[in-house]
Every structure is written in structure tokens, then in C-alpha cells.
């Protein structure tokens, strides 16, 4: 082997050693990244904005992957956990789905029925009533000339709210000008008798209003003689 051939072999060996060094460096970098990032896991994020108290399902979310070490302990990794749930507050598109964003939808007790009515958005809800809350349902009835005076009646005491819909423009039957007002569909869990009372009030009362009952406040039902109010009671 002459000197030129020996130089060629040395250069070839040097090239191989350099390549092995680069490969080892790449492996070291990859190993370092993996040690810092760790394995990836499945998570979910919100597809589109979701209104508060809206019913949820798998279609509201999209699958993503992210490093396990960066995943919050409250992150939802199984969409079956969203079944029968509602949003606690507004869920923004792109937000990581977490368990503290959702709660169970209030359920019916034995013997109860679901009834949804439209309630004035300003005087009846005012953004303070949420699913699971207890409310008193009041109705006001116009009096007749020579007959009973104007009355306010407590229709149902301690009605349980199951769901609240979106604020919706409606045509008020009392508005002769045809101006639009806003109302919210609210679903209650009621006994058969209370269902009839609320349905009657929605159909024939001038207004139906809700009063939020404080949690843990005990029974909110008044004495039977105090369920109807007229102005002459204050005279």
C-alpha cells in the first residue's frame, strides 16, 4: 500500500469517526429532549365557544396530544366523562378541557317531571340562577273591574332548576307595538301538581318571575294563607 492509499484509508476512517460522533450527539440531544418532555398523552380541547350551562357531548371537543408532564391533573382524557354534563361557565374555543369546567346536569327525582317555560331575561333570571338552584316561582294576575284585585301568587316554592337555555328574542303578547323582548327557556323538576300550576301561570299570568332561594336556607314555603298577595294587605 503506497502513501496515497494510506492517506485515503486514514481519511475514510476519520470520516467514519466523525459520522459516529455526530450520530452520538444527535442521540444525546434526543435523549435529553425526551427526558425533559416525556411521553405524550391524549387530551381534548374545546372546538367552539360553549355557552354557560349548555349540555355537553363528545362532539363539542377535539382530540389533541401533549407531553404528559405538562398535562394538568384536572385535564379530561376520556370524553365519556362529558356525557350528562353541562358547562360551568363560558368555554372558549381552543381551551384545554378540564374537569372543573363541567358539572353533572341536575337529575329528576322519582315522581318528578321536566317542564320548560320562557321567563323574562331581566326580571326573571338576571344571570344569577344556575342549574341545581332552588327558586320560588311567582305569577302576577291582573284584576277585573268589580271583581278580584290584581294579585301576586306564589305558584311553586323551592322549584329545582335543571337547565337554562340561551337568551332569546320573543314577541310579547302584551306588547301592542310588537316590540321584541328577551326571554330565557328554563327547565324545572316539578311534581305533577306543580307542573300544572306552572303551566297555568305561563299561559294566563301577566308575568312569571323567579326568586332565588339561598342554599341551605331551609324550607322557603310560606303558610297557605300567605301565598297570595294584594295591595290591600299593606293597608
Beta strands, then each sheet from edge to edge (+ up, - down):
strand 1: 40-46
strand 2: 61-67
strand 3: 85-87
strand 4: 102-104
strand 5: 113-120
strand 6: 134-141
strand 7: 151-171
strand 8: 180-190
strand 9: 207-212
strand 10: 228-229
sheet 1: 1+ 2-
sheet 2: 3+ 4-
sheet 3: 5+ 8- 7+ 6- 9+
sheet 4: 5+ 8- 7+ 10-
end
